[in-house]
């Protein structure tokens, strides 16, 4: 997925929003960030998650699972 031509606030998720979307805890998201297992961008010290990066990450993870590489 490419970066949208127009980015709105809805396109950038907080850790809390991403945790809700993925049905995991906020602590799990922070742990994944620290382990570099999920893409993010930092705004100050806070990780933010551009939705297009999360979609790519999710699709890549699914492809690896299908190939038995995870």
Secondary structure, 3 states (H helix, E strand, C coil): CCCCCCCCHHHEECHHHHHHHHCCCHHHHHHHHHCCCCCCEEECCEEEEEHHHHHHHHHHHHHHHHCCCC
